[in-house]
Amino acid sequence: MYQDDTLVMPIVRLPHVERRRFKRAEVSLSVKEIGPDESYMRATSISVGGLYCPEALPRPLGSSLLLEITFRDCRPAMLIAGQ
């Protein structure tokens, strides 16, 4: 007869703790990274602390970026430098 010695532990779920300092707003913005490896992506949320682009390739922490954000209405594009 086969004896199963597998120990089964219950999953303990910790309460959700919001780590963001600033409230985020859902958006849909066209973003172009300006530089030697120019790339295009879409921002899906924005806050005082940053912009979230799910398709963006990871960059080393502290990398300098130059982004051009295009709006759907007739406003001129916005050029933003950041890290």
Secondary structure, DSSP 4 states (H G I P E B T S, - for coil): ---------PPPPPPP----SS--EEEEEEEEE-STT-EEEEEEEEETTEEE-TTPPP--TT--EEEEEE-SSSPPPEEEEE-
